[in-house]
Amino acid sequence: MYSVVMSAPEEADLLDANSWTMSSKAVIPDEMATLAHVGWLEGNMIVRRIDGKVFNILRTHGITDEIASVYEVSADGKTAMLDSQNMFIRIPGACKKFYIVYDDKTATYYAASNWTLERDRGKVGNCPHSIKAERTRNTLALSRSKNLIDWEVYTVLLHDDDVDHAGFQYPTIAIDGDDLLLVSRTAYPDGTGKADSQHNSNFITFHRVKNFRHRTFDSEPLNGAIAPIFYPY
């Protein structure tokens, strides 16, 4: 199992194959493969601001909900540098696709991910494999970090109690002033019934989280459902 990074200059013609550079392969060592036995995918390219180094932080579809994989990429995009002693970090919900952005105003990294609430662990009944955390997508949380290594859950953005039919997944986020913009591949009741499953979504939804830097987190934040906001376009 391996990962590569492809890159092109900002001004390049992206339809020209010659514009693209592919890095060398970052290969998971055999002795580490049990932590990522299904997939190593959907990476986040992020610049570490303290030293300008570039990292790929990846979803790790493995045996736990909170393991992400990470490796450095050289400045020219040609070399993937995997440190087998430091290739895993903990990000809540990292066995599903997550999305990382950097906030210049607070010098903080934020990650939107499908963190699994303690009360929802192991509850999924329609998972096609043994890793139930991977199909637990009914909560979308925002975590934060100052160094890209140590992460904490900051707040819950979206939640529904139905673990088998509700999902706020594959998030993309962007910071707009004091607000956080969010697009979600959403599984949610649509007026005719529930979505087919939490994975097989029936909506793409857009959300604006106002004053996101001032939200608070309660250790027991959810009593019922936090419905998504649906826009008529």
SULLINSUL-V602863 format. One record per residue. RES is the residue in one small letter. SS is DSSP state (H for helix, E for strand, L for the rest). NEAR is the number of other ideal C-beta (glycine too) atoms within 12 Angstrom. D_FIRST is the distance of its C-alpha to the first C-alpha in Angstrom with 2 decimals. Layout:
res->{RES | RES}
ss->{SS | SS}
near->{NEAR | NEAR}
d_first->{D_FIRST | D_FIRST}
//
This chain:
res->{m | y | s | v | v | m | s | a | p | e | e | a | d | l | l | d | a | n | s | w | t | m | s | s | k | a | v | i | p | d | e | m | a | t | l | a | h | v | g | w | l | e | g | n | m | i | v | r | r | i | d | g | k | v | f | n | i | l | r | t | h | g | i | t | d | e | i | a | s | v | y | e | v | s | a | d | g | k | t | a | m | l | d | s | q | n | m | f | i | r | i | p | g | a | c | k | k | f | y | i | v | y | d | d | k | t | a | t | y | y | a | a | s | n | w | t | l | e | r | d | r | g | k | v | g | n | c | p | h | s | i | k | a | e | r | t | r | n | t | l | a | l | s | r | s | k | n | l | i | d | w | e | v | y | t | v | l | l | h | d | d | d | v | d | h | a | g | f | q | y | p | t | i | a | i | d | g | d | d | l | l | l | v | s | r | t | a | y | p | d | g | t | g | k | a | d | s | q | h | n | s | n | f | i | t | f | h | r | v | k | n | f | r | h | r | t | f | d | s | e | p | l | n | g | a | i | a | p | i | f | y | p | y}
ss->{L | E | E | L | L | E | E | E | L | L | L | L | L | L | L | L | H | H | H | E | E | E | L | L | L | E | E | L | L | H | H | H | H | H | H | H | L | L | E | E | E | E | E | E | E | E | E | L | L | L | L | L | L | E | E | E | E | E | E | E | E | L | L | L | L | L | E | E | E | E | E | E | E | L | L | L | L | L | L | E | E | L | L | L | L | L | L | E | E | E | L | L | L | L | L | L | L | L | E | E | E | E | E | L | L | L | L | E | E | E | E | E | E | L | L | L | L | H | H | H | L | L | L | L | L | L | L | L | L | L | L | H | H | H | H | L | L | L | E | E | E | E | E | E | E | L | L | L | L | L | L | E | E | E | E | E | E | E | E | L | L | L | L | L | L | L | E | E | E | E | E | E | E | E | E | E | L | L | E | E | E | E | E | E | E | E | E | L | L | L | L | L | L | L | L | L | L | L | L | L | L | L | E | E | E | E | E | E | E | L | L | H | H | H | L | L | L | L | L | L | L | L | L | L | L | E | L | L | L | L | L | L | L}
near->{25 | 23 | 34 | 27 | 34 | 21 | 24 | 18 | 14 | 8 | 8 | 16 | 12 | 14 | 9 | 11 | 12 | 12 | 17 | 19 | 22 | 22 | 29 | 22 | 20 | 33 | 22 | 31 | 21 | 12 | 11 | 26 | 22 | 17 | 31 | 34 | 22 | 25 | 26 | 36 | 28 | 27 | 31 | 37 | 28 | 33 | 22 | 24 | 20 | 14 | 12 | 13 | 21 | 29 | 38 | 39 | 42 | 42 | 37 | 45 | 31 | 32 | 22 | 27 | 37 | 32 | 36 | 44 | 43 | 41 | 41 | 30 | 36 | 21 | 17 | 15 | 25 | 19 | 21 | 34 | 26 | 31 | 18 | 19 | 11 | 16 | 31 | 32 | 32 | 28 | 43 | 38 | 44 | 44 | 43 | 47 | 36 | 45 | 41 | 40 | 32 | 28 | 27 | 14 | 17 | 19 | 17 | 26 | 37 | 42 | 45 | 46 | 48 | 50 | 43 | 35 | 30 | 18 | 18 | 31 | 21 | 18 | 22 | 30 | 16 | 25 | 21 | 15 | 18 | 15 | 27 | 26 | 37 | 36 | 35 | 43 | 48 | 44 | 45 | 50 | 45 | 44 | 39 | 32 | 33 | 20 | 20 | 35 | 20 | 16 | 33 | 23 | 34 | 32 | 31 | 36 | 43 | 41 | 32 | 34 | 21 | 28 | 33 | 26 | 29 | 42 | 41 | 48 | 43 | 31 | 44 | 26 | 37 | 23 | 27 | 19 | 16 | 17 | 20 | 36 | 25 | 37 | 26 | 39 | 30 | 38 | 37 | 38 | 21 | 18 | 10 | 9 | 11 | 24 | 30 | 19 | 26 | 41 | 31 | 22 | 26 | 26 | 28 | 22 | 34 | 25 | 32 | 22 | 34 | 17 | 15 | 32 | 23 | 15 | 22 | 14 | 20 | 12 | 11 | 10 | 24 | 25 | 12 | 10 | 20 | 24 | 19 | 36 | 20 | 19 | 15 | 6 | 6}
d_first->{0.00 | 3.78 | 7.21 | 10.58 | 14.14 | 16.98 | 20.55 | 24.12 | 27.53 | 29.35 | 32.15 | 30.16 | 30.37 | 27.06 | 27.86 | 27.98 | 24.74 | 26.10 | 26.11 | 22.35 | 20.34 | 16.60 | 15.11 | 13.19 | 9.43 | 8.54 | 5.90 | 5.86 | 8.49 | 8.96 | 11.99 | 10.57 | 8.05 | 11.25 | 11.81 | 8.91 | 8.74 | 9.23 | 7.82 | 7.45 | 10.11 | 13.75 | 14.20 | 17.66 | 18.92 | 21.74 | 24.22 | 25.38 | 29.10 | 30.33 | 28.88 | 27.47 | 23.90 | 21.19 | 18.18 | 15.35 | 15.40 | 12.96 | 13.42 | 11.51 | 12.05 | 12.59 | 15.71 | 17.90 | 19.38 | 19.43 | 16.19 | 14.83 | 12.31 | 13.94 | 13.96 | 16.89 | 17.41 | 20.39 | 23.52 | 23.35 | 19.88 | 18.71 | 16.83 | 13.97 | 15.04 | 12.88 | 15.25 | 13.69 | 17.11 | 17.22 | 13.83 | 14.94 | 18.14 | 20.12 | 20.97 | 22.88 | 21.17 | 17.76 | 15.94 | 17.56 | 17.84 | 20.05 | 21.92 | 23.26 | 26.50 | 28.80 | 32.48 | 34.74 | 37.74 | 36.46 | 33.78 | 31.36 | 27.83 | 27.66 | 24.78 | 25.43 | 23.36 | 23.88 | 24.96 | 25.98 | 29.59 | 30.46 | 32.83 | 30.21 | 27.60 | 27.14 | 29.61 | 27.54 | 28.88 | 27.02 | 23.37 | 21.60 | 19.41 | 20.10 | 18.80 | 22.04 | 21.37 | 18.87 | 21.88 | 24.43 | 25.14 | 28.92 | 29.08 | 28.14 | 28.65 | 28.94 | 27.71 | 28.68 | 27.95 | 29.82 | 27.08 | 23.69 | 22.99 | 25.61 | 25.88 | 28.61 | 29.43 | 32.31 | 33.50 | 32.83 | 33.02 | 32.95 | 33.18 | 34.40 | 34.98 | 33.66 | 30.09 | 29.78 | 31.13 | 30.90 | 27.96 | 27.88 | 24.31 | 22.19 | 24.76 | 25.72 | 28.32 | 30.70 | 33.65 | 37.06 | 39.75 | 40.13 | 38.15 | 34.54 | 33.62 | 31.08 | 29.74 | 28.22 | 26.97 | 29.52 | 30.37 | 34.02 | 37.36 | 38.79 | 42.38 | 41.85 | 39.56 | 36.19 | 32.86 | 31.19 | 28.69 | 27.23 | 24.19 | 26.33 | 28.31 | 31.70 | 32.24 | 31.04 | 33.08 | 34.18 | 35.41 | 37.25 | 37.25 | 40.42 | 40.79 | 37.31 | 37.76 | 40.61 | 39.07 | 39.22 | 37.11 | 38.75 | 37.13 | 38.35 | 38.22 | 38.05 | 40.94 | 40.20 | 38.50 | 38.01 | 38.25 | 36.52 | 38.84 | 38.91 | 40.30 | 42.23 | 40.24}
//
